[in-house]
Amino acid sequence: MENTIVLTGLEIILKLYCPPLSIQIIGNKGRFELQSVNSVKEFNFNRATYLEAKGNGIYFIPSGLPKAIFLDDFDYNKFNRLPAHTVIVQTSSNSYQCHIPLPSGFKGSAPELQKAMVRLYQSDIGASGFLQPRRLPGFINQKYPDKPIVSIVDYKAVLDFNLVLEKARVLYKEQLLKQKFNFKPAGSNPKKQQKHWKDFAINNDKSLTDMKYAKYLLMFCELKDENVRQALISESPDIQSRKRNLEDYLFRTISKARLT
């Protein structure tokens, strides 16, 4: 891998998002932050490539002011009309990630808009969280045996952002109105004890049960993500041996539970 390829990709990402960026390492031992960078010169390229050689994926998370919307598992061939200056990142032969820059002077909730955009463009709903890790261009996608390089696809679009924004908001409101939950808030009945993981077990599908239990804890018990994480670790049967990358699995499960 050429140093210049990685640094060029990082430079484009830094222009899209307001620094600093949190460079994240995700692998068999979980997820941790490599460093926080404000410029290309600060990036520890040698350390990142060393960790990549050990089988880790290299990601980033925006930690400054929101400046772009992120879509994962985006169907690039289906939705080829996007707001101007959108950057498409190809993560494998048929998989893409999408970064849509917010217009200058944007007023509103970027995290809420991201959830709306996910539905509008039918991307991965499990990646709707605004702090979802994004793959850093120039590094290997460790998920596939052929080890494809994550690369930026040159994209030039002219669609006005405000047209997309209005469609996304309308669709998001419609989705919220359709949502129905089958659980009652914990404590709403003083004679009824708080539910546990086993109360949501469905046909031996432990992953689905994890998500439903996480949703219950988030929405009706109003627990923080860390408390939900600890509850799943302690109550979900053999979760630590069942999931090779436990931290990444918990992160994705809790994010999806919050948004579905």
N, C-alpha and C positions, 0 to 999 in steps of 0.2 A: 504494500500500500504506500502510495506517495504521500509524504507529509503535506505537500501543497494541496492535494485533493481534500484532505480533512480540513485544513485551515480555510480553504475557500468555502467549503460547506458551512463551517462555523461562522465565518464572516457574514454570510447571507442570513443565517439564523439570528445572529446578533442584531442585524438590521431590522429583522422582522419583530423581534421581541425586545422589550426594554431591559437592559442589563440591570443587575447581574443575572447570569444563567447558572443554575445549579447542575453541574455535570454529575450524572448518576451512574453507578455500576450495578448491574443486575445479573446475577448468576446463580450457581448452585448453592452459594452460601448466603443468599438473600440480596438485599439492596442496601447500598450505602452511598454517601456523597463522596466523590473524588475531590471536588473543589468547586468554588464559586468563581466565575470569571466575568470580567467586565469588558475584556478585549481579547483579540486573538493572541496577542503577545503573552498574555497570562496563562494560556492553556498549557498544561503539562502533557504534551504529546507523547513523550517517551513512557511516562507512567501509564497513560491510557492504553497505548499499544501493548505494553507488557501485560496488563490485566486482560486485554482482549485475547492475547495469545493463550491465556489460561482458561479460555472458554466463556468469558463474560461478555455481556452486551453493553454498549456504551450509549447512554441516553442523556437527555437534558430535561430540566423542568424550569419554566419561567418563574422567577422569584421577584421580578420588579413589577411595574405597572402593567396591566393587561394591554397588549397591543395587537394580538392575533387570536383567531379562533382555530382550534385544532380538531381534525377529523381523522379517525383511525379506520382501517379497512374500508377505505373510500373507493367506490367503483368509478375509476377514472374514465372508463370507456362509456359508461352510462350517463354521467353528468360532466359534459365537456364545456358547459358554459358557467363560468365562475367569475367573481368580482376581479377587477383589475389588480395585477401584481400578486395574485395568488401563487404560492409555491407548492408544487406537487413533488413529493418524495417517494420514490419507488423503493420498497423494502424487500421485494422478491419478484419473481417473474410475473405474478398476477396480483400483487398486493401493493397498495399505495396509501400514503398518509398525506393529508392536505393541511396547509397553513394559509388561512385567509386573513390578511391584514385588516385591522379595523381602520376606518377612515379617520383622519385627523379631526379632533373636536367631537369624537363620539361620546355621547352621554347615555349612560345606562349601565346595566349589570352585564359585564362580559361573561361571567360564568353562566348566567341564565341564558344569554344569547347562544352560548356554545351548546347547551342542551337542546335549544330550538334548532340550531343548525344540524345537529346530529340526526334529528328526525327528518328535517327537510331533505337532507342528502342521503338518508338511509345508511349511515355509517354505523360503526360499532357502538351500541348504546352503553356498553360496559366501559367505554373510554370517554364518557361525557364529563368527567371531573376536570376542573380547570387545572388541577395539578397533576394530571395524567402524564407519566413519562413519555417523551417523544424520542424516537430513534435519531441519533446524531449522524448526519450524512458523512460518508467517507469510511465508516466502520462496518464490520461484518455483521450480518444478521445470523446469529448463532442458532436460530430456531430451525434452520433448514440444513440438510446434509451437504448440499452443494455450496454452503457458505456464501450467499450472494452479498455483494457490497451495497449498502444503502446509498442511493444516489439521488441527486436532485434532477427532476425532469424540467427542462426549460418550458415554461408555459406563459403565453401572452393572451390575456383575456380582456374584454372591454365591457363586460356586463356591469351595470351600475350597482354599487353595493346596496343602496337604499331599496332597490327592487327586491333583492334577496332578503334583506332585513325584514321587510314587511311580510313576505311570504313565510319566513321562519317564525315570526311572532304569532301570526294567525294560526299556523299549524300547531305550535306549541300550546297555545291556549285551548285548542280543540282537544289535544291529547290530555291536558290536565283535567278537563271536564269529563273525559271518558274514564279516568282512573277510578277504580273501585278496590277497596281493601277489605279483606275478610277477617282482619284481626281487630280486637278491641283493645284500647289502651290499658297497659298494665296498671292495676290499682283502681280502675273504674268500678269494679265490683269488690268491695272490701272483704267479701267472703271467698273470693277466688284468688288463689296464689298466682304469682308471676309464672309465665310459661317458660319452658326450657327446650333445649335442642330436640329432645326425643318427642316433644309434643308436635313437632312439625315434620317428623320423619315420613317420607313418601316413597313407597315401593323400592326401598333399598337404594334410592338415588341420593347418596350422601352430599354430593355437590349442590343439588337443587335444594336439599334441606338446609345446607349451610347458608345459601342465599336467602331463603325464606325466613330463617331464624335471624339472620343479620338485619333484614328489613324490619322485622318485628321490634328488635332491640333499638334500631335507629329511629323509627317513626313513632312508636308507641311507648317505648321506655325512655326515649330521648337520651340514649347513651352516646358518648363520644366514640369516635372511630377506634381509639385505643382500647376502650372498654369492650367494644364489640369484638375486636381482635382477640382479646384475652378470653372472652367467653367462648369463642369458637375453638380456640386452642384447648381449653379445659373440658369442653363438652362434646365436641364433634369427634366421634370414634376414629381412632388411628389416623387423625389428620396429618400428624407429623411424618408418619411413614407413608401415607397415601399420596401426599403431595411433595414431589421432589424439591420444588422451589416454593416453600411455604409462604414466605413473605410476599412474593409476587402474587400468589394465589389469593392470599387474604386481602391484599390491596384491591385486586380486580373484583373479588366477591363483594366487598363492602361498597365499592364504587357502583357496581351494578345494582346492588340492593337499594341504594339511595335514589336511584334514578328510574327504576322500573315500577 
